[in-house]
């Protein structure tokens, strides 16, 4: 599974149910922390309205608004643009953790199946790719977890865990380091290391404005910085709902065309 | 009439305010096109306003329509014969009335106002029915779609929106992985109407589709002119066509792959088959390459045999191609996150000609897009892409609202 931050993950990392810790903090291994993060980041379904602001080089700024739905623990994802007008109605359906992608072009009313290499494309010039949006279990399947020394960020005690790329995996990062809040397992910072220059931080995700929504701690704001080219992408949840009764028919070509 | 249209246009936003379920959007497009034909650089400019209206009543009824207003300026009458090789020109029939010669082989660009789409979509529990003028696009190919009996794409801009077609469309999902579609597009009578059935299913990593269709192919005979003195035109031919087709799209060895095959059984002309194979790939840096091979049985294998009818039917989009074997290839490179440069090439294997199409797409602002195309034809004088077709290009600015 080739991914960095799954879109489902993007939602879920911001929105992990507040589970009581089973083990004392000092006894948690890196694997156990990531397993817990992964277990908790999979609500049965999610619906969100999202504002995405892409800060390009210089002062260039683009704003996108879209609706997003996921179900079956993030295995199915659907994204439909509301703004800008240029993209209104355009939609992307991702199944099997984004291994299968279909795009619907509202202006031509065409559905096009994309091969998995299309996952590498940036989503509308943002710092998130399509694969960032659609796959959720990559931290378990593509990386080896190792616990580092605990850290403290923004007055929050955090586990620090390194995810090291497994041999044979085709993910785009050599390593990811997560700062996971011990109290609620929300990763408030993630550093992505370059595949070709393993010691270099390539991208950094910062999550903030954590609120309890339906008893789930939810980071309503995140920013992904590309430290390589100086661009960044902000995501703000205008609405988010969990464990809704979504129909599987939403995640079909018929649903994509609606 | 114009006052009425303006009244309607300006009333729509008010209606939208009053009725929140109605969404109004669209775009304004201004396009400049130039081409060197013979020794002259001719220019054509067009302005297009497209106004889309979409609404929903309850959970199960949606409706949509769009109004288009296009004006043309500059060279608004293109003498098509000037673009064609001498052999094809020699077949042309020129009219003469009272000593005045008239050339019927003119492609006019006339200001137009029209309703391109106007449909109602009824979403039932188990099926969707769409009634009215709607876009009907089928097939997995990018530049050509052999299994699409409704549309013929412009190779200079294959992704441009297709016109609406009158019809009734039924989509019936048999499961989450299979959908049955039926389309009936009425003409004068049942025989001349287009009927289409399609079964689409996901099999592993592939989307596979079987299509059966019956339609009336209605090309013109450009060597015969009707005897209507008030409105002379070319004689239209009726040729019933039954098509059986198959198309697929999926992934193989990391490449996106697709294919289409269509067998056409004709009543009054030779049966023929069309085959398309395509593949694409996206690189880590976002660069994208695509290639398609298209073999058309209706296309002519030897350029010496291109007739006036072949040329005219191709230029009038009455048939998908003129030549037998062609390859379309395109590479797109991201210069910035909002600007892409590309180069498309069309190679006609059966006549040795080619066209190069450099492209640029720049998303200037969130809702402002600038697109530029060039076209450079490299074939011999009697081949499909010869310089006599007019080397040049176009620049298009589009603002969405």
Interface residues (C-beta under 8 A of the other chain):
Chain A: X54 X56 X57 X60 X62 X63 X83 X84 X85 X86 X88 X100 X105 X107 X108 X109 X110 X112 X113 X114 X115 X116 X117 X118 X120 X121 X122 X125 X126 X172 X231 X248 X249 X251 X252 X253 X254 X257 X258
Chain B: X25 X27 X123 X128 X134 X135 X137 X140 X159 X160 X161 X162 X171 X173 X176 X177 X179 X200 X205 X207 X249 X250 X251 X254 X255 X256 X257 X258 X280 X281 X282 X283 X284 X286 X288 X336 X337 X338 X363 X366 X367 X369 X400 X401
